[in-house]
Amino acid sequence: MHLGFHIYDVGFQSPNVEAAKPMVYMTTLILILVVVWLNWAAVRLRNRLRRRFAASAV
């Protein structure tokens, strides 16, 4: 199951919501870290490709 659904499932479908809060917080943190890492990797890849193709176009 993907992280967004896991947050919903554990946070809202659990019989004991208070006991599930740490799991929801950690899953949310992991989801945010994955999104930030993917954005960072995309920016690095874009910059590397931009430099490569700008140098070859000259």
N, CA, C and O atoms as a Maestro MAE file, in Angstrom:
{
 s_m_m2io_version
 :::
 2.0.0
}

f_m_ct {
 s_m_title
 :::
 protein
 m_atom[232] {
  # First column is atom index #
  i_m_mmod_type
  r_m_x_coord
  r_m_y_coord
  r_m_z_coord
  i_m_residue_number
  s_m_chain_name
  s_m_pdb_residue_name
  s_m_pdb_atom_name
  i_m_atomic_number
  :::
  1 25 0.850 -1.174 0.000 1 A "MET " " N  " 7
  2 3 0.000 0.000 0.000 1 A "MET " " CA " 6
  3 2 0.891 1.231 0.000 1 A "MET " " C  " 6
  4 15 1.960 1.221 0.610 1 A "MET " " O  " 8
  5 25 0.472 2.267 -0.664 2 A "HIS " " N  " 7
  6 3 1.321 3.451 -0.738 2 A "HIS " " CA " 6
  7 2 1.196 4.269 0.547 2 A "HIS " " C  " 6
  8 15 0.268 4.072 1.332 2 A "HIS " " O  " 8
  9 25 2.130 5.180 0.749 3 A "LEU " " N  " 7
  10 3 2.242 5.881 2.031 3 A "LEU " " CA " 6
  11 2 1.031 6.757 2.335 3 A "LEU " " C  " 6
  12 15 0.610 6.851 3.487 3 A "LEU " " O  " 8
  13 25 0.472 7.396 1.317 4 A "GLY " " N  " 7
  14 3 -0.710 8.236 1.556 4 A "GLY " " CA " 6
  15 2 -1.880 7.426 2.087 4 A "GLY " " C  " 6
  16 15 -2.555 7.837 3.031 4 A "GLY " " O  " 8
  17 25 -2.111 6.287 1.484 5 A "PHE " " N  " 7
  18 3 -3.195 5.429 1.964 5 A "PHE " " CA " 6
  19 2 -2.868 4.847 3.334 5 A "PHE " " C  " 6
  20 15 -3.760 4.671 4.165 5 A "PHE " " O  " 8
  21 25 -1.600 4.550 3.571 6 A "HIS " " N  " 7
  22 3 -1.199 4.026 4.880 6 A "HIS " " CA " 6
  23 2 -1.483 5.051 5.980 6 A "HIS " " C  " 6
  24 15 -1.934 4.686 7.065 6 A "HIS " " O  " 8
  25 25 -1.224 6.317 5.706 7 A "ILE " " N  " 7
  26 3 -1.520 7.371 6.678 7 A "ILE " " CA " 6
  27 2 -3.012 7.415 6.967 7 A "ILE " " C  " 6
  28 15 -3.429 7.477 8.124 7 A "ILE " " O  " 8
  29 25 -3.810 7.381 5.908 8 A "TYR " " N  " 7
  30 3 -5.264 7.386 6.090 8 A "TYR " " CA " 6
  31 2 -5.735 6.153 6.845 8 A "TYR " " C  " 6
  32 15 -6.527 6.250 7.782 8 A "TYR " " O  " 8
  33 25 -5.245 5.004 6.432 9 A "ASP " " N  " 7
  34 3 -5.702 3.745 7.010 9 A "ASP " " CA " 6
  35 2 -5.364 3.662 8.496 9 A "ASP " " C  " 6
  36 15 -6.223 3.335 9.314 9 A "ASP " " O  " 8
  37 25 -4.128 3.954 8.840 10 A "VAL " " N  " 7
  38 3 -3.714 3.859 10.245 10 A "VAL " " CA " 6
  39 2 -4.324 4.986 11.064 10 A "VAL " " C  " 6
  40 15 -4.745 4.771 12.201 10 A "VAL " " O  " 8
  41 25 -4.375 6.182 10.497 11 A "GLY " " N  " 7
  42 3 -4.841 7.338 11.260 11 A "GLY " " CA " 6
  43 2 -6.336 7.402 11.478 11 A "GLY " " C  " 6
  44 15 -6.794 7.864 12.523 11 A "GLY " " O  " 8
  45 25 -7.105 6.942 10.502 12 A "PHE " " N  " 7
  46 3 -8.549 7.131 10.598 12 A "PHE " " CA " 6
  47 2 -9.341 5.835 10.729 12 A "PHE " " C  " 6
  48 15 -10.498 5.862 11.148 12 A "PHE " " O  " 8
  49 25 -8.746 4.716 10.382 13 A "GLN " " N  " 7
  50 3 -9.474 3.458 10.448 13 A "GLN " " CA " 6
  51 2 -9.078 2.610 11.649 13 A "GLN " " C  " 6
  52 15 -9.675 1.563 11.898 13 A "GLN " " O  " 8
  53 25 -8.079 3.060 12.389 14 A "SER " " N  " 7
  54 3 -7.611 2.300 13.537 14 A "SER " " CA " 6
  55 2 -8.598 2.440 14.703 14 A "SER " " C  " 6
  56 15 -9.130 3.526 14.934 14 A "SER " " O  " 8
  57 25 -8.842 1.359 15.430 15 A "PRO " " N  " 7
  58 3 -9.753 1.462 16.574 15 A "PRO " " CA " 6
  59 2 -9.170 2.310 17.701 15 A "PRO " " C  " 6
  60 15 -9.923 2.938 18.446 15 A "PRO " " O  " 8
  61 25 -7.852 2.340 17.839 16 A "ASN " " N  " 7
  62 3 -7.221 3.134 18.880 16 A "ASN " " CA " 6
  63 2 -6.365 4.208 18.209 16 A "ASN " " C  " 6
  64 15 -5.195 3.990 17.895 16 A "ASN " " O  " 8
  65 25 -6.980 5.375 17.997 17 A "VAL " " N  " 7
  66 3 -6.322 6.440 17.251 17 A "VAL " " CA " 6
  67 2 -5.107 6.969 18.006 17 A "VAL " " C  " 6
  68 15 -4.090 7.282 17.386 17 A "VAL " " O  " 8
  69 25 -5.189 7.072 19.294 18 A "GLU " " N  " 7
  70 3 -4.067 7.604 20.085 18 A "GLU " " CA " 6
  71 2 -2.842 6.701 19.990 18 A "GLU " " C  " 6
  72 15 -1.717 7.197 19.940 18 A "GLU " " O  " 8
  73 25 -3.036 5.416 19.965 19 A "ALA " " N  " 7
  74 3 -1.906 4.492 19.854 19 A "ALA " " CA " 6
  75 2 -1.307 4.517 18.449 19 A "ALA " " C  " 6
  76 15 -0.137 4.179 18.270 19 A "ALA " " O  " 8
  77 25 -2.091 4.909 17.464 20 A "ALA " " N  " 7
  78 3 -1.622 4.915 16.078 20 A "ALA " " CA " 6
  79 2 -0.919 6.217 15.700 20 A "ALA " " C  " 6
  80 15 -0.304 6.284 14.636 20 A "ALA " " O  " 8
  81 25 -0.992 7.258 16.542 21 A "LYS " " N  " 7
  82 3 -0.398 8.550 16.199 21 A "LYS " " CA " 6
  83 2 1.087 8.476 15.879 21 A "LYS " " C  " 6
  84 15 1.502 9.068 14.883 21 A "LYS " " O  " 8
  85 25 1.914 7.785 16.661 22 A "PRO " " N  " 7
  86 3 3.348 7.736 16.298 22 A "PRO " " CA " 6
  87 2 3.580 7.118 14.919 22 A "PRO " " C  " 6
  88 15 4.451 7.572 14.176 22 A "PRO " " O  " 8
  89 25 2.821 6.103 14.577 23 A "MET " " N  " 7
  90 3 2.955 5.478 13.260 23 A "MET " " CA " 6
  91 2 2.553 6.458 12.158 23 A "MET " " C  " 6
  92 15 3.205 6.520 11.116 23 A "MET " " O  " 8
  93 25 1.497 7.215 12.381 24 A "VAL " " N  " 7
  94 3 1.047 8.202 11.393 24 A "VAL " " CA " 6
  95 2 2.114 9.280 11.226 24 A "VAL " " C  " 6
  96 15 2.417 9.674 10.100 24 A "VAL " " O  " 8
  97 25 2.686 9.760 12.326 25 A "TYR " " N  " 7
  98 3 3.709 10.800 12.251 25 A "TYR " " CA " 6
  99 2 4.957 10.301 11.524 25 A "TYR " " C  " 6
  100 15 5.522 11.030 10.708 25 A "TYR " " O  " 8
  101 25 5.389 9.097 11.798 26 A "MET " " N  " 7
  102 3 6.573 8.562 11.136 26 A "MET " " CA " 6
  103 2 6.311 8.319 9.653 26 A "MET " " C  " 6
  104 15 7.176 8.595 8.821 26 A "MET " " O  " 8
  105 25 5.144 7.813 9.317 27 A "THR " " N  " 7
  106 3 4.807 7.589 7.911 27 A "THR " " CA " 6
  107 2 4.748 8.916 7.166 27 A "THR " " C  " 6
  108 15 5.202 9.008 6.025 27 A "THR " " O  " 8
  109 25 4.196 9.939 7.797 28 A "THR " " N  " 7
  110 3 4.134 11.264 7.188 28 A "THR " " CA " 6
  111 2 5.536 11.822 6.986 28 A "THR " " C  " 6
  112 15 5.827 12.395 5.936 28 A "THR " " O  " 8
  113 25 6.400 11.662 7.971 29 A "LEU " " N  " 7
  114 3 7.777 12.125 7.843 29 A "LEU " " CA " 6
  115 2 8.495 11.401 6.701 29 A "LEU " " C  " 6
  116 15 9.214 12.029 5.924 29 A "LEU " " O  " 8
  117 25 8.306 10.109 6.599 30 A "ILE " " N  " 7
  118 3 8.926 9.340 5.511 30 A "ILE " " CA " 6
  119 2 8.403 9.816 4.160 30 A "ILE " " C  " 6
  120 15 9.180 9.967 3.217 30 A "ILE " " O  " 8
  121 25 7.105 10.052 4.055 31 A "LEU " " N  " 7
  122 3 6.526 10.527 2.799 31 A "LEU " " CA " 6
  123 2 7.118 11.884 2.418 31 A "LEU " " C  " 6
  124 15 7.467 12.101 1.258 31 A "LEU " " O  " 8
  125 25 7.232 12.786 3.371 32 A "ILE " " N  " 7
  126 3 7.812 14.104 3.097 32 A "ILE " " CA " 6
  127 2 9.267 13.966 2.671 32 A "ILE " " C  " 6
  128 15 9.699 14.628 1.728 32 A "ILE " " O  " 8
  129 25 10.032 13.110 3.356 33 A "LEU " " N  " 7
  130 3 11.436 12.915 2.997 33 A "LEU " " CA " 6
  131 2 11.590 12.318 1.603 33 A "LEU " " C  " 6
  132 15 12.501 12.698 0.867 33 A "LEU " " O  " 8
  133 25 10.719 11.397 1.235 34 A "VAL " " N  " 7
  134 3 10.775 10.810 -0.108 34 A "VAL " " CA " 6
  135 2 10.496 11.873 -1.164 34 A "VAL " " C  " 6
  136 15 11.179 11.923 -2.187 34 A "VAL " " O  " 8
  137 25 9.509 12.713 -0.929 35 A "VAL " " N  " 7
  138 3 9.168 13.766 -1.892 35 A "VAL " " CA " 6
  139 2 10.319 14.764 -2.011 35 A "VAL " " C  " 6
  140 15 10.672 15.164 -3.121 35 A "VAL " " O  " 8
  141 25 10.908 15.173 -0.883 36 A "VAL " " N  " 7
  142 3 12.031 16.110 -0.915 36 A "VAL " " CA " 6
  143 2 13.219 15.485 -1.643 36 A "VAL " " C  " 6
  144 15 13.859 16.150 -2.459 36 A "VAL " " O  " 8
  145 25 13.520 14.224 -1.362 37 A "TRP " " N  " 7
  146 3 14.650 13.563 -2.018 37 A "TRP " " CA " 6
  147 2 14.428 13.448 -3.518 37 A "TRP " " C  " 6
  148 15 15.353 13.683 -4.296 37 A "TRP " " O  " 8
  149 25 13.226 13.092 -3.938 38 A "LEU " " N  " 7
  150 3 12.936 12.989 -5.366 38 A "LEU " " CA " 6
  151 2 13.057 14.349 -6.060 38 A "LEU " " C  " 6
  152 15 13.567 14.431 -7.178 38 A "LEU " " O  " 8
  153 25 12.595 15.405 -5.408 39 A "ASN " " N  " 7
  154 3 12.735 16.738 -5.985 39 A "ASN " " CA " 6
  155 2 14.204 17.131 -6.088 39 A "ASN " " C  " 6
  156 15 14.623 17.703 -7.094 39 A "ASN " " O  " 8
  157 25 14.987 16.829 -5.062 40 A "TRP " " N  " 7
  158 3 16.415 17.130 -5.067 40 A "TRP " " CA " 6
  159 2 17.109 16.380 -6.213 40 A "TRP " " C  " 6
  160 15 17.922 16.953 -6.938 40 A "TRP " " O  " 8
  161 25 16.781 15.113 -6.363 41 A "ALA " " N  " 7
  162 3 17.382 14.312 -7.429 41 A "ALA " " CA " 6
  163 2 16.976 14.848 -8.801 41 A "ALA " " C  " 6
  164 15 17.802 14.865 -9.714 41 A "ALA " " O  " 8
  165 25 15.750 15.277 -8.966 42 A "ALA " " N  " 7
  166 3 15.293 15.815 -10.251 42 A "ALA " " CA " 6
  167 2 16.013 17.116 -10.587 42 A "ALA " " C  " 6
  168 15 16.369 17.343 -11.744 42 A "ALA " " O  " 8
  169 25 16.230 17.963 -9.599 43 A "VAL " " N  " 7
  170 3 16.944 19.217 -9.835 43 A "VAL " " CA " 6
  171 2 18.390 18.938 -10.232 43 A "VAL " " C  " 6
  172 15 18.910 19.565 -11.155 43 A "VAL " " O  " 8
  173 25 19.041 18.005 -9.545 44 A "ARG " " N  " 7
  174 3 20.425 17.653 -9.888 44 A "ARG " " CA " 6
  175 2 20.505 17.071 -11.304 44 A "ARG " " C  " 6
  176 15 21.399 17.426 -12.073 44 A "ARG " " O  " 8
  177 25 19.587 16.194 -11.639 45 A "LEU " " N  " 7
  178 3 19.577 15.600 -12.977 45 A "LEU " " CA " 6
  179 2 19.333 16.670 -14.037 45 A "LEU " " C  " 6
  180 15 19.995 16.673 -15.074 45 A "LEU " " O  " 8
  181 25 18.399 17.567 -13.790 46 A "ARG " " N  " 7
  182 3 18.120 18.652 -14.733 46 A "ARG " " CA " 6
  183 2 19.356 19.521 -14.943 46 A "ARG " " C  " 6
  184 15 19.695 19.860 -16.077 46 A "ARG " " O  " 8
  185 25 20.029 19.881 -13.850 47 A "ASN " " N  " 7
  186 3 21.219 20.730 -13.972 47 A "ASN " " CA " 6
  187 2 22.343 20.011 -14.719 47 A "ASN " " C  " 6
  188 15 23.024 20.618 -15.546 47 A "ASN " " O  " 8
  189 25 22.538 18.733 -14.433 48 A "ARG " " N  " 7
  190 3 23.578 17.971 -15.120 48 A "ARG " " CA " 6
  191 2 23.277 17.866 -16.623 48 A "ARG " " C  " 6
  192 15 24.166 18.064 -17.450 48 A "ARG " " O  " 8
  193 25 22.032 17.556 -16.969 49 A "LEU " " N  " 7
  194 3 21.664 17.460 -18.381 49 A "LEU " " CA " 6
  195 2 21.728 18.815 -19.071 49 A "LEU " " C  " 6
  196 15 22.115 18.898 -20.237 49 A "LEU " " O  " 8
  197 25 21.358 19.865 -18.371 50 A "ARG " " N  " 7
  198 3 21.413 21.208 -18.944 50 A "ARG " " CA " 6
  199 2 22.860 21.583 -19.278 50 A "ARG " " C  " 6
  200 15 23.137 22.137 -20.342 50 A "ARG " " O  " 8
  201 25 23.791 21.269 -18.343 51 A "ARG " " N  " 7
  202 3 25.209 21.554 -18.602 51 A "ARG " " CA " 6
  203 2 25.732 20.716 -19.764 51 A "ARG " " C  " 6
  204 15 26.469 21.218 -20.613 51 A "ARG " " O  " 8
  205 25 25.357 19.456 -19.802 52 A "ARG " " N  " 7
  206 3 25.845 18.566 -20.868 52 A "ARG " " CA " 6
  207 2 25.370 19.035 -22.243 52 A "ARG " " C  " 6
  208 15 26.166 19.114 -23.178 52 A "ARG " " O  " 8
  209 25 24.089 19.343 -22.372 53 A "PHE " " N  " 7
  210 3 23.553 19.727 -23.666 53 A "PHE " " CA " 6
  211 2 23.906 21.159 -24.042 53 A "PHE " " C  " 6
  212 15 23.976 21.476 -25.230 53 A "PHE " " O  " 8
  213 25 24.128 22.022 -23.076 54 A "ALA " " N  " 7
  214 3 24.560 23.380 -23.386 54 A "ALA " " CA " 6
  215 2 25.993 23.358 -23.912 54 A "ALA " " C  " 6
  216 15 26.330 24.123 -24.816 54 A "ALA " " O  " 8
  217 25 26.825 22.504 -23.368 55 A "ALA " " N  " 7
  218 3 28.205 22.415 -23.820 55 A "ALA " " CA " 6
  219 2 28.290 21.787 -25.214 55 A "ALA " " C  " 6
  220 15 29.152 22.169 -26.006 55 A "ALA " " O  " 8
  221 25 27.421 20.844 -25.520 56 A "SER " " N  " 7
  222 3 27.467 20.180 -26.818 56 A "SER " " CA " 6
  223 2 26.816 21.023 -27.909 56 A "SER " " C  " 6
  224 15 27.062 20.779 -29.090 56 A "SER " " O  " 8
  225 25 26.002 21.995 -27.554 57 A "ALA " " N  " 7
  226 3 25.319 22.829 -28.548 57 A "ALA " " CA " 6
  227 2 26.231 23.918 -29.067 57 A "ALA " " C  " 6
  228 15 25.961 24.492 -30.122 57 A "ALA " " O  " 8
  229 25 27.292 24.215 -28.364 58 A "VAL " " N  " 7
  230 3 28.181 25.302 -28.765 58 A "VAL " " CA " 6
  231 2 29.119 24.891 -29.844 58 A "VAL " " C  " 6
  232 15 29.935 25.696 -30.293 58 A "VAL " " O  " 8
  :::
 }
 m_bond[231] {
  # First column is bond index #
  i_m_from
  i_m_to
  i_m_order
  :::
  1 1 2 1
  2 2 3 1
  3 3 4 2
  4 3 5 1
  5 5 6 1
  6 6 7 1
  7 7 8 2
  8 7 9 1
  9 9 10 1
  10 10 11 1
  11 11 12 2
  12 11 13 1
  13 13 14 1
  14 14 15 1
  15 15 16 2
  16 15 17 1
  17 17 18 1
  18 18 19 1
  19 19 20 2
  20 19 21 1
  21 21 22 1
  22 22 23 1
  23 23 24 2
  24 23 25 1
  25 25 26 1
  26 26 27 1
  27 27 28 2
  28 27 29 1
  29 29 30 1
  30 30 31 1
  31 31 32 2
  32 31 33 1
  33 33 34 1
  34 34 35 1
  35 35 36 2
  36 35 37 1
  37 37 38 1
  38 38 39 1
  39 39 40 2
  40 39 41 1
  41 41 42 1
  42 42 43 1
  43 43 44 2
  44 43 45 1
  45 45 46 1
  46 46 47 1
  47 47 48 2
  48 47 49 1
  49 49 50 1
  50 50 51 1
  51 51 52 2
  52 51 53 1
  53 53 54 1
  54 54 55 1
  55 55 56 2
  56 55 57 1
  57 57 58 1
  58 58 59 1
  59 59 60 2
  60 59 61 1
  61 61 62 1
  62 62 63 1
  63 63 64 2
  64 63 65 1
  65 65 66 1
  66 66 67 1
  67 67 68 2
  68 67 69 1
  69 69 70 1
  70 70 71 1
  71 71 72 2
  72 71 73 1
  73 73 74 1
  74 74 75 1
  75 75 76 2
  76 75 77 1
  77 77 78 1
  78 78 79 1
  79 79 80 2
  80 79 81 1
  81 81 82 1
  82 82 83 1
  83 83 84 2
  84 83 85 1
  85 85 86 1
  86 86 87 1
  87 87 88 2
  88 87 89 1
  89 89 90 1
  90 90 91 1
  91 91 92 2
  92 91 93 1
  93 93 94 1
  94 94 95 1
  95 95 96 2
  96 95 97 1
  97 97 98 1
  98 98 99 1
  99 99 100 2
  100 99 101 1
  101 101 102 1
  102 102 103 1
  103 103 104 2
  104 103 105 1
  105 105 106 1
  106 106 107 1
  107 107 108 2
  108 107 109 1
  109 109 110 1
  110 110 111 1
  111 111 112 2
  112 111 113 1
  113 113 114 1
  114 114 115 1
  115 115 116 2
  116 115 117 1
  117 117 118 1
  118 118 119 1
  119 119 120 2
  120 119 121 1
  121 121 122 1
  122 122 123 1
  123 123 124 2
  124 123 125 1
  125 125 126 1
  126 126 127 1
  127 127 128 2
  128 127 129 1
  129 129 130 1
  130 130 131 1
  131 131 132 2
  132 131 133 1
  133 133 134 1
  134 134 135 1
  135 135 136 2
  136 135 137 1
  137 137 138 1
  138 138 139 1
  139 139 140 2
  140 139 141 1
  141 141 142 1
  142 142 143 1
  143 143 144 2
  144 143 145 1
  145 145 146 1
  146 146 147 1
  147 147 148 2
  148 147 149 1
  149 149 150 1
  150 150 151 1
  151 151 152 2
  152 151 153 1
  153 153 154 1
  154 154 155 1
  155 155 156 2
  156 155 157 1
  157 157 158 1
  158 158 159 1
  159 159 160 2
  160 159 161 1
  161 161 162 1
  162 162 163 1
  163 163 164 2
  164 163 165 1
  165 165 166 1
  166 166 167 1
  167 167 168 2
  168 167 169 1
  169 169 170 1
  170 170 171 1
  171 171 172 2
  172 171 173 1
  173 173 174 1
  174 174 175 1
  175 175 176 2
  176 175 177 1
  177 177 178 1
  178 178 179 1
  179 179 180 2
  180 179 181 1
  181 181 182 1
  182 182 183 1
  183 183 184 2
  184 183 185 1
  185 185 186 1
  186 186 187 1
  187 187 188 2
  188 187 189 1
  189 189 190 1
  190 190 191 1
  191 191 192 2
  192 191 193 1
  193 193 194 1
  194 194 195 1
  195 195 196 2
  196 195 197 1
  197 197 198 1
  198 198 199 1
  199 199 200 2
  200 199 201 1
  201 201 202 1
  202 202 203 1
  203 203 204 2
  204 203 205 1
  205 205 206 1
  206 206 207 1
  207 207 208 2
  208 207 209 1
  209 209 210 1
  210 210 211 1
  211 211 212 2
  212 211 213 1
  213 213 214 1
  214 214 215 1
  215 215 216 2
  216 215 217 1
  217 217 218 1
  218 218 219 1
  219 219 220 2
  220 219 221 1
  221 221 222 1
  222 222 223 1
  223 223 224 2
  224 223 225 1
  225 225 226 1
  226 226 227 1
  227 227 228 2
  228 227 229 1
  229 229 230 1
  230 230 231 1
  231 231 232 2
  :::
 }
}
